[in-house]
Amino acid sequence: MRLPPLKPDSDQMLHLDALRIVGAVMIVVFHFNRFINLDGHWQWADDTIKTFSLIVDLFFLISGYVMAAIYTGRLTTVAKYLDFLQKRVARLGPLHWATMLVFIAVAAAGAAGWVQDSDPRRYDVACIVPNILFVHAWGVCHSQTWNFVSWAISAEMGMYLILPLLFLLTARGPWVTLGAALLSIVVLLQTPHGDRPFHQWTWDYGVLRAVPGFLIGMAAFQLRDRLARIPRPNLLMWLLLGAYLVASWAGTPRTALLFVVYAIGLLGVAADAKGVQGGVSQRLAPWAQLSFSLYLLHPIALKMGLAWVGLGMWNLNGDLMRLWVLFWVVALFPIAYLSLVLFERPARDWMAGLGKKQA
C-alpha cells in the first residue's frame, strides 16, 4: 500500500495551517490534562493548560477566513449552496459519525457490565439523533454527549448553514462585518446563561459561541491587504502565542485571553497575506491535514488508553502517567494519518459524489 505524504491544501495559508496543528495539539493536551497532575506536583502546568479550551475559538476564526476566501461570490444559486453543504457534510460527517458509534459501543458495553463505564448524561440516547444531524450544540441536549468534542463540529455546521446570510452582511464592507463581530461579543458577554461566559459554552448554545470568531475571520479576509502592512507578522504571531501561554500561567482572565486568541489568528492572516513563507510555519503546515482527525479521535484515546488502561488497569500516577499521556499524544499522529488516508478521504469523496453525474 502506498501512503501519500501530507501536503497543505494551498500555499496561501501556511501560517493558519501551522496554527491549526498547534491548536489541535493544545486541545488534545487540554483534555488529557486531567491525568497530568494526578499527584499534584504539576500544578503550574494544570493552571496553564486549563485555558487551552479557548483555542477552539481560534478554529472558528480560521474557519470563517477559509470560508470567505473560498466561497465569497460563489454561493449564488440554491444548487451551488446545496453542493457546498453536501461537501461540508462529506468532510465533517464520516469521522464524526464513526467516533460517535465507538462511544455508543462503549455505552452498550457499560450497560452489559462488560466494562465499568456508566454515564447517563454523556451517553444520552435522546441525543443520538441530534448528534447525527449536527445540531447537538444548538441547545437541544443537556450535556456534552457521545464524542463530547463534536459540539464544535455542530457549531461549525451552524455557521455553514447561514453562510449565505453572512455573505449578505460582508457585502456591506469589512468594517460592518467587524462591527457585527464586536457587537456579537458584547451581546454574548451580557447574555445570562448559568454562571459561565459564552466562551465556555459547548453543548449549551456552542453554535452562538462560534459567531464572533467566524465573523472576525470573514472580516480578516476582507482586510487582509491592510493586515499585510503589519511588520514581521509571522514573528509576532509566535511571540503572541508564547505570551498567551505565559498569561495563562499567570491567571489572566479568560475573556482577556479570548482577545489574545483572536489577535493570534489575525496575525496568522497577516503573515499569509504578506506572503511570508519558510521557517517553522512552512514545516508545520502539512501536519494541519491531521488537525480534524486528532480533534475527533483523541477522546477515544482519553477513554480507552488513559482512563481504562493507564488509570483503571495499571493504576499509573505521577511521572509514569505523564509519560503515558505523552505516549498517546505522539501515538495519535500515525492513528490520525491512517484515519485520514484510509477512511476519511475515501468516505468524503464518496459522499461528495452522491447524486452527481460521472464524467
Secondary structure as a PSIPRED ss2 file (coil, helix, strand):
# PSIPRED VFORMAT (PSIPRED V4.0)

   1 M C   1.000  0.000  0.000
   2 R C   1.000  0.000  0.000
   3 L C   1.000  0.000  0.000
   4 P C   1.000  0.000  0.000
   5 P C   1.000  0.000  0.000
   6 L C   1.000  0.000  0.000
   7 K C   1.000  0.000  0.000
   8 P C   1.000  0.000  0.000
   9 D C   1.000  0.000  0.000
  10 S C   1.000  0.000  0.000
  11 D C   1.000  0.000  0.000
  12 Q C   1.000  0.000  0.000
  13 M C   1.000  0.000  0.000
  14 L H   0.000  1.000  0.000
  15 H H   0.000  1.000  0.000
  16 L H   0.000  1.000  0.000
  17 D H   0.000  1.000  0.000
  18 A H   0.000  1.000  0.000
  19 L H   0.000  1.000  0.000
  20 R H   0.000  1.000  0.000
  21 I H   0.000  1.000  0.000
  22 V H   0.000  1.000  0.000
  23 G H   0.000  1.000  0.000
  24 A H   0.000  1.000  0.000
  25 V H   0.000  1.000  0.000
  26 M H   0.000  1.000  0.000
  27 I H   0.000  1.000  0.000
  28 V H   0.000  1.000  0.000
  29 V H   0.000  1.000  0.000
  30 F H   0.000  1.000  0.000
  31 H H   0.000  1.000  0.000
  32 F H   0.000  1.000  0.000
  33 N H   0.000  1.000  0.000
  34 R H   0.000  1.000  0.000
  35 F H   0.000  1.000  0.000
  36 I C   1.000  0.000  0.000
  37 N C   1.000  0.000  0.000
  38 L C   1.000  0.000  0.000
  39 D C   1.000  0.000  0.000
  40 G C   1.000  0.000  0.000
  41 H C   1.000  0.000  0.000
  42 W C   1.000  0.000  0.000
  43 Q H   0.000  1.000  0.000
  44 W H   0.000  1.000  0.000
  45 A H   0.000  1.000  0.000
  46 D H   0.000  1.000  0.000
  47 D H   0.000  1.000  0.000
  48 T H   0.000  1.000  0.000
  49 I H   0.000  1.000  0.000
  50 K H   0.000  1.000  0.000
  51 T H   0.000  1.000  0.000
  52 F H   0.000  1.000  0.000
  53 S H   0.000  1.000  0.000
  54 L H   0.000  1.000  0.000
  55 I H   0.000  1.000  0.000
  56 V H   0.000  1.000  0.000
  57 D H   0.000  1.000  0.000
  58 L H   0.000  1.000  0.000
  59 F H   0.000  1.000  0.000
  60 F H   0.000  1.000  0.000
  61 L H   0.000  1.000  0.000
  62 I H   0.000  1.000  0.000
  63 S H   0.000  1.000  0.000
  64 G H   0.000  1.000  0.000
  65 Y H   0.000  1.000  0.000
  66 V H   0.000  1.000  0.000
  67 M H   0.000  1.000  0.000
  68 A H   0.000  1.000  0.000
  69 A H   0.000  1.000  0.000
  70 I H   0.000  1.000  0.000
  71 Y H   0.000  1.000  0.000
  72 T C   1.000  0.000  0.000
  73 G C   1.000  0.000  0.000
  74 R C   1.000  0.000  0.000
  75 L C   1.000  0.000  0.000
  76 T C   1.000  0.000  0.000
  77 T C   1.000  0.000  0.000
  78 V H   0.000  1.000  0.000
  79 A H   0.000  1.000  0.000
  80 K H   0.000  1.000  0.000
  81 Y H   0.000  1.000  0.000
  82 L H   0.000  1.000  0.000
  83 D H   0.000  1.000  0.000
  84 F H   0.000  1.000  0.000
  85 L H   0.000  1.000  0.000
  86 Q H   0.000  1.000  0.000
  87 K H   0.000  1.000  0.000
  88 R H   0.000  1.000  0.000
  89 V H   0.000  1.000  0.000
  90 A H   0.000  1.000  0.000
  91 R H   0.000  1.000  0.000
  92 L H   0.000  1.000  0.000
  93 G H   0.000  1.000  0.000
  94 P H   0.000  1.000  0.000
  95 L H   0.000  1.000  0.000
  96 H H   0.000  1.000  0.000
  97 W H   0.000  1.000  0.000
  98 A H   0.000  1.000  0.000
  99 T H   0.000  1.000  0.000
 100 M H   0.000  1.000  0.000
 101 L H   0.000  1.000  0.000
 102 V H   0.000  1.000  0.000
 103 F H   0.000  1.000  0.000
 104 I H   0.000  1.000  0.000
 105 A H   0.000  1.000  0.000
 106 V H   0.000  1.000  0.000
 107 A H   0.000  1.000  0.000
 108 A H   0.000  1.000  0.000
 109 A H   0.000  1.000  0.000
 110 G H   0.000  1.000  0.000
 111 A H   0.000  1.000  0.000
 112 A C   1.000  0.000  0.000
 113 G C   1.000  0.000  0.000
 114 W C   1.000  0.000  0.000
 115 V C   1.000  0.000  0.000
 116 Q C   1.000  0.000  0.000
 117 D C   1.000  0.000  0.000
 118 S C   1.000  0.000  0.000
 119 D C   1.000  0.000  0.000
 120 P C   1.000  0.000  0.000
 121 R C   1.000  0.000  0.000
 122 R C   1.000  0.000  0.000
 123 Y C   1.000  0.000  0.000
 124 D C   1.000  0.000  0.000
 125 V H   0.000  1.000  0.000
 126 A H   0.000  1.000  0.000
 127 C H   0.000  1.000  0.000
 128 I H   0.000  1.000  0.000
 129 V H   0.000  1.000  0.000
 130 P H   0.000  1.000  0.000
 131 N H   0.000  1.000  0.000
 132 I H   0.000  1.000  0.000
 133 L C   1.000  0.000  0.000
 134 F C   1.000  0.000  0.000
 135 V C   1.000  0.000  0.000
 136 H C   1.000  0.000  0.000
 137 A C   1.000  0.000  0.000
 138 W C   1.000  0.000  0.000
 139 G C   1.000  0.000  0.000
 140 V C   1.000  0.000  0.000
 141 C C   1.000  0.000  0.000
 142 H C   1.000  0.000  0.000
 143 S C   1.000  0.000  0.000
 144 Q C   1.000  0.000  0.000
 145 T C   1.000  0.000  0.000
 146 W C   1.000  0.000  0.000
 147 N C   1.000  0.000  0.000
 148 F H   0.000  1.000  0.000
 149 V H   0.000  1.000  0.000
 150 S H   0.000  1.000  0.000
 151 W H   0.000  1.000  0.000
 152 A H   0.000  1.000  0.000
 153 I H   0.000  1.000  0.000
 154 S H   0.000  1.000  0.000
 155 A H   0.000  1.000  0.000
 156 E H   0.000  1.000  0.000
 157 M H   0.000  1.000  0.000
 158 G H   0.000  1.000  0.000
 159 M H   0.000  1.000  0.000
 160 Y H   0.000  1.000  0.000
 161 L H   0.000  1.000  0.000
 162 I C   1.000  0.000  0.000
 163 L H   0.000  1.000  0.000
 164 P H   0.000  1.000  0.000
 165 L H   0.000  1.000  0.000
 166 L H   0.000  1.000  0.000
 167 F H   0.000  1.000  0.000
 168 L H   0.000  1.000  0.000
 169 L H   0.000  1.000  0.000
 170 T H   0.000  1.000  0.000
 171 A C   1.000  0.000  0.000
 172 R C   1.000  0.000  0.000
 173 G C   1.000  0.000  0.000
 174 P H   0.000  1.000  0.000
 175 W H   0.000  1.000  0.000
 176 V H   0.000  1.000  0.000
 177 T H   0.000  1.000  0.000
 178 L H   0.000  1.000  0.000
 179 G H   0.000  1.000  0.000
 180 A H   0.000  1.000  0.000
 181 A H   0.000  1.000  0.000
 182 L H   0.000  1.000  0.000
 183 L H   0.000  1.000  0.000
 184 S H   0.000  1.000  0.000
 185 I H   0.000  1.000  0.000
 186 V H   0.000  1.000  0.000
 187 V H   0.000  1.000  0.000
 188 L H   0.000  1.000  0.000
 189 L H   0.000  1.000  0.000
 190 Q C   1.000  0.000  0.000
 191 T C   1.000  0.000  0.000
 192 P C   1.000  0.000  0.000
 193 H C   1.000  0.000  0.000
 194 G C   1.000  0.000  0.000
 195 D C   1.000  0.000  0.000
 196 R C   1.000  0.000  0.000
 197 P C   1.000  0.000  0.000
 198 F H   0.000  1.000  0.000
 199 H H   0.000  1.000  0.000
 200 Q H   0.000  1.000  0.000
 201 W C   1.000  0.000  0.000
 202 T C   1.000  0.000  0.000
 203 W C   1.000  0.000  0.000
 204 D C   1.000  0.000  0.000
 205 Y C   1.000  0.000  0.000
 206 G H   0.000  1.000  0.000
 207 V H   0.000  1.000  0.000
 208 L H   0.000  1.000  0.000
 209 R H   0.000  1.000  0.000
 210 A H   0.000  1.000  0.000
 211 V H   0.000  1.000  0.000
 212 P H   0.000  1.000  0.000
 213 G H   0.000  1.000  0.000
 214 F H   0.000  1.000  0.000
 215 L H   0.000  1.000  0.000
 216 I H   0.000  1.000  0.000
 217 G H   0.000  1.000  0.000
 218 M H   0.000  1.000  0.000
 219 A H   0.000  1.000  0.000
 220 A H   0.000  1.000  0.000
 221 F H   0.000  1.000  0.000
 222 Q H   0.000  1.000  0.000
 223 L C   1.000  0.000  0.000
 224 R H   0.000  1.000  0.000
 225 D H   0.000  1.000  0.000
 226 R H   0.000  1.000  0.000
 227 L H   0.000  1.000  0.000
 228 A C   1.000  0.000  0.000
 229 R C   1.000  0.000  0.000
 230 I C   1.000  0.000  0.000
 231 P C   1.000  0.000  0.000
 232 R C   1.000  0.000  0.000
 233 P H   0.000  1.000  0.000
 234 N H   0.000  1.000  0.000
 235 L H   0.000  1.000  0.000
 236 L H   0.000  1.000  0.000
 237 M H   0.000  1.000  0.000
 238 W H   0.000  1.000  0.000
 239 L H   0.000  1.000  0.000
 240 L H   0.000  1.000  0.000
 241 L H   0.000  1.000  0.000
 242 G H   0.000  1.000  0.000
 243 A H   0.000  1.000  0.000
 244 Y H   0.000  1.000  0.000
 245 L H   0.000  1.000  0.000
 246 V H   0.000  1.000  0.000
 247 A H   0.000  1.000  0.000
 248 S H   0.000  1.000  0.000
 249 W H   0.000  1.000  0.000
 250 A C   1.000  0.000  0.000
 251 G C   1.000  0.000  0.000
 252 T C   1.000  0.000  0.000
 253 P C   1.000  0.000  0.000
 254 R H   0.000  1.000  0.000
 255 T H   0.000  1.000  0.000
 256 A H   0.000  1.000  0.000
 257 L H   0.000  1.000  0.000
 258 L H   0.000  1.000  0.000
 259 F H   0.000  1.000  0.000
 260 V H   0.000  1.000  0.000
 261 V H   0.000  1.000  0.000
 262 Y H   0.000  1.000  0.000
 263 A H   0.000  1.000  0.000
 264 I H   0.000  1.000  0.000
 265 G H   0.000  1.000  0.000
 266 L H   0.000  1.000  0.000
 267 L H   0.000  1.000  0.000
 268 G H   0.000  1.000  0.000
 269 V H   0.000  1.000  0.000
 270 A H   0.000  1.000  0.000
 271 A H   0.000  1.000  0.000
 272 D H   0.000  1.000  0.000
 273 A H   0.000  1.000  0.000
 274 K H   0.000  1.000  0.000
 275 G C   1.000  0.000  0.000
 276 V C   1.000  0.000  0.000
 277 Q C   1.000  0.000  0.000
 278 G C   1.000  0.000  0.000
 279 G H   0.000  1.000  0.000
 280 V H   0.000  1.000  0.000
 281 S H   0.000  1.000  0.000
 282 Q H   0.000  1.000  0.000
 283 R H   0.000  1.000  0.000
 284 L H   0.000  1.000  0.000
 285 A H   0.000  1.000  0.000
 286 P H   0.000  1.000  0.000
 287 W H   0.000  1.000  0.000
 288 A H   0.000  1.000  0.000
 289 Q H   0.000  1.000  0.000
 290 L H   0.000  1.000  0.000
 291 S H   0.000  1.000  0.000
 292 F H   0.000  1.000  0.000
 293 S H   0.000  1.000  0.000
 294 L H   0.000  1.000  0.000
 295 Y H   0.000  1.000  0.000
 296 L H   0.000  1.000  0.000
 297 L H   0.000  1.000  0.000
 298 H H   0.000  1.000  0.000
 299 P H   0.000  1.000  0.000
 300 I H   0.000  1.000  0.000
 301 A H   0.000  1.000  0.000
 302 L H   0.000  1.000  0.000
 303 K H   0.000  1.000  0.000
 304 M H   0.000  1.000  0.000
 305 G H   0.000  1.000  0.000
 306 L H   0.000  1.000  0.000
 307 A H   0.000  1.000  0.000
 308 W H   0.000  1.000  0.000
 309 V H   0.000  1.000  0.000
 310 G H   0.000  1.000  0.000
 311 L H   0.000  1.000  0.000
 312 G H   0.000  1.000  0.000
 313 M H   0.000  1.000  0.000
 314 W C   1.000  0.000  0.000
 315 N C   1.000  0.000  0.000
 316 L C   1.000  0.000  0.000
 317 N C   1.000  0.000  0.000
 318 G H   0.000  1.000  0.000
 319 D H   0.000  1.000  0.000
 320 L H   0.000  1.000  0.000
 321 M H   0.000  1.000  0.000
 322 R H   0.000  1.000  0.000
 323 L H   0.000  1.000  0.000
 324 W H   0.000  1.000  0.000
 325 V H   0.000  1.000  0.000
 326 L H   0.000  1.000  0.000
 327 F H   0.000  1.000  0.000
 328 W H   0.000  1.000  0.000
 329 V H   0.000  1.000  0.000
 330 V H   0.000  1.000  0.000
 331 A H   0.000  1.000  0.000
 332 L H   0.000  1.000  0.000
 333 F H   0.000  1.000  0.000
 334 P H   0.000  1.000  0.000
 335 I H   0.000  1.000  0.000
 336 A H   0.000  1.000  0.000
 337 Y H   0.000  1.000  0.000
 338 L H   0.000  1.000  0.000
 339 S H   0.000  1.000  0.000
 340 L H   0.000  1.000  0.000
 341 V H   0.000  1.000  0.000
 342 L H   0.000  1.000  0.000
 343 F H   0.000  1.000  0.000
 344 E H   0.000  1.000  0.000
 345 R H   0.000  1.000  0.000
 346 P H   0.000  1.000  0.000
 347 A H   0.000  1.000  0.000
 348 R H   0.000  1.000  0.000
 349 D H   0.000  1.000  0.000
 350 W H   0.000  1.000  0.000
 351 M H   0.000  1.000  0.000
 352 A H   0.000  1.000  0.000
 353 G C   1.000  0.000  0.000
 354 L C   1.000  0.000  0.000
 355 G C   1.000  0.000  0.000
 356 K C   1.000  0.000  0.000
 357 K C   1.000  0.000  0.000
 358 Q C   1.000  0.000  0.000
 359 A C   1.000  0.000  0.000
